[in-house]
Amino acid sequence: EELSKKPDKTVNVLMCHHHPMMHSDRKLGDHDTMKQGKELLDMLTDDGEWFVIHGHKHDPRLSYASGTSSDTPVVFAAGSLTASLYPEIASTARNQFYIIEFPTDEIPTKGLVGTFRAWDWIYEDGFKPATKDSGLPHLGSFGHRENALTVARKAADCFGTGEDIIDWGEMVNRVPELRYLSPDDSRKVLRKMRDDHGLTVLESDGQPVRVER
């Protein structure tokens, strides 16, 4: 009833405490998922572009809801800002905060895409840019859903004759699909670029800076 009454928006955000889909990573269990969460996500899929933010698990993760549609909601599992992390995740997760941005001019043609930035709390040192091992990296994105093999091939094919080095910013300009890959998809694409196409991807603090052929 509430969904039927809301005005159409470019981006819709649902914020809730419990997770509406299974989140049992790191042996965190599967007994505390939101009741009828799958039904809720299915309704949101039929209603437009939805970004779901939840907490509870203290385990940072970005994923897409399961379903039969290609534009299921983006689900952002936020880490904890201030809680004492329990032993199961204390060695891998961090206390984090985020800034999420939605390019509303691009969403009508690209679907729900966007970027995020994450910071970790460091004891006696304050908040610092998150690292690749923090759960969610300092710089990340979401929304472009395409097979990693295809995106890696586009990256390999964008080298010009006699060209052996491309800065990452220029690579993204030539292959715009790279701009809004999720962290997991980005890792897959970089791995395919290396393994399948023999490219060398140089990184700094977990972020690619240039590609060499």
C-alpha positions in Angstrom: 0.0 0.0 0.0 2.8 2.4 0.9 4.7 1.7 -2.4 1.5 2.3 -4.4 1.2 5.8 -2.8 4.8 7.0 -3.3 5.7 9.3 -6.2 8.1 8.1 -8.9 11.7 8.9 -8.1 15.0 8.3 -10.0 16.4 6.6 -6.9 14.5 5.0 -4.0 16.2 4.0 -0.8 15.0 1.5 1.8 16.9 1.6 5.1 16.3 -1.2 7.6 18.0 -2.9 10.5 17.9 -6.6 9.6 19.0 -8.0 6.3 16.3 -8.9 3.8 18.4 -11.5 2.1 20.7 -14.3 3.4 24.0 -13.0 4.9 25.8 -16.0 6.4 29.3 -15.1 5.3 32.1 -15.7 7.8 30.0 -18.4 9.6 27.7 -15.6 10.9 24.6 -17.9 10.7 21.4 -17.7 8.7 18.8 -17.6 11.5 18.3 -13.8 11.7 17.2 -12.9 8.1 14.2 -10.6 7.9 11.0 -12.5 7.7 9.5 -12.3 4.2 12.6 -10.3 3.1 12.6 -12.1 -0.3 9.0 -11.0 -0.9 9.9 -7.5 0.0 12.8 -7.4 -2.4 10.6 -8.9 -5.2 8.1 -6.1 -4.7 10.8 -3.5 -4.8 12.2 -5.0 -8.1 8.8 -4.4 -9.7 8.6 -0.8 -8.4 11.6 0.9 -9.9 15.3 1.5 -8.9 15.9 0.6 -5.3 19.0 0.8 -3.1 18.6 -1.1 0.2 20.8 -0.3 3.2 20.9 -2.6 6.2 23.0 -3.2 9.3 22.8 -5.9 12.1 25.6 -8.1 10.8 28.4 -5.5 11.2 29.9 -7.2 8.1 30.4 -4.8 5.2 29.2 -6.1 1.8 27.7 -4.9 -1.4 25.6 -7.3 -3.5 22.5 -7.6 -5.7 19.3 -9.2 -4.6 18.5 -12.5 -6.2 15.5 -12.8 -8.6 14.4 -13.3 -12.1 14.9 -9.7 -13.2 18.2 -8.1 -14.3 17.5 -5.0 -12.1 17.0 -6.4 -8.7 17.8 -4.0 -5.8 21.3 -3.2 -4.8 21.8 -4.3 -1.2 24.4 -2.5 0.9 25.3 -4.2 4.1 26.8 -1.5 6.2 29.5 -2.2 8.7 29.3 -0.8 12.2 30.3 2.7 12.9 31.1 2.2 16.6 30.3 -1.3 17.9 32.8 -3.6 19.4 33.2 -6.2 16.6 32.6 -9.8 17.8 35.4 -12.4 17.3 34.1 -13.9 14.1 34.7 -10.7 12.1 37.1 -8.7 14.2 40.1 -9.8 12.1 38.6 -8.9 8.7 35.9 -6.3 9.2 36.4 -2.7 10.4 34.3 0.0 11.9 33.4 2.0 8.9 31.4 5.0 7.6 30.4 5.7 4.0 29.5 8.4 1.5 27.3 7.0 -1.3 26.7 9.0 -4.5 24.1 8.5 -7.2 24.7 10.1 -10.7 21.0 10.8 -11.2 21.6 12.1 -14.8 23.0 8.6 -15.8 20.5 6.4 -14.0 17.6 6.8 -16.6 19.9 5.2 -19.3 22.2 3.0 -17.2 20.0 1.8 -14.4 20.8 2.2 -10.7 24.5 2.9 -10.8 26.6 4.8 -8.3 29.8 5.1 -6.2 30.8 4.9 -2.6 33.7 5.8 -0.4 34.6 4.1 2.9 36.7 5.0 5.9 38.0 2.7 8.7 38.4 3.7 12.3 42.0 3.1 13.4 42.6 3.0 17.1 44.4 6.1 18.4 44.6 7.4 14.8 41.0 8.2 13.8 39.2 7.5 10.5 41.4 6.6 7.6 40.6 5.5 4.0 39.6 1.9 4.0 41.9 -0.7 2.5 41.1 -3.6 0.2 41.0 -5.9 3.2 38.6 -3.9 5.2 35.3 -5.5 4.0 34.5 -2.7 1.6 37.4 -0.7 -0.1 37.9 3.0 0.1 36.6 3.6 -3.4 33.9 1.4 -4.9 31.0 1.4 -7.2 27.9 -0.6 -8.2 25.2 -1.1 -10.8 26.8 -2.3 -14.0 25.9 -6.0 -14.4 27.8 -7.6 -17.2 29.8 -10.8 -17.5 33.5 -10.3 -16.4 34.8 -12.1 -19.5 33.1 -9.6 -21.8 34.3 -6.5 -19.9 37.8 -7.8 -19.7 37.8 -8.5 -23.4 36.7 -4.9 -24.1 39.5 -3.6 -22.0 42.1 -5.8 -23.8 40.7 -4.7 -27.2 40.9 -1.0 -26.5 44.7 -0.8 -26.9 45.7 1.0 -30.1 48.4 0.0 -32.5 51.8 0.4 -30.9 50.2 1.3 -27.5 51.5 -0.6 -24.5 50.4 1.5 -21.5 47.1 3.1 -20.6 46.4 5.0 -17.4 43.4 3.7 -15.5 41.4 6.9 -15.9 41.9 6.7 -19.7 41.0 3.0 -19.6 37.7 3.8 -17.9 37.0 6.5 -20.5 37.4 4.0 -23.3 35.5 1.2 -21.5 32.8 3.0 -19.5 31.5 -0.3 -18.2 34.4 -0.3 -15.8 33.1 2.8 -14.0 30.2 1.1 -12.1 31.3 -2.4 -11.4 30.7 -3.8 -8.0 33.9 -4.6 -5.9 33.5 -8.3 -6.6 32.9 -7.8 -10.3 35.9 -5.4 -10.5 38.2 -8.0 -8.9 36.9 -10.6 -11.5 37.5 -8.3 -14.4 41.0 -7.4 -13.3 41.8 -11.1 -12.8 40.5 -11.9 -16.3 42.5 -9.1 -17.8 45.6 -10.6 -16.3 44.9 -14.3 -16.8 43.1 -14.4 -20.1 44.7 -11.4 -21.9 48.2 -11.2 -20.4 47.7 -7.6 -19.2 49.6 -6.2 -16.3 47.4 -4.2 -14.0 49.4 -2.0 -11.6 47.6 -1.1 -8.4 48.1 1.3 -5.5 46.3 0.7 -2.2 44.1 -1.8 -4.0 43.1 0.6 -6.7 44.2 0.1 -10.4 46.4 3.0 -11.7 47.5 1.8 -15.1 47.4 -1.2 -17.5 50.4 -2.5 -19.4 50.3 -4.8 -22.4 
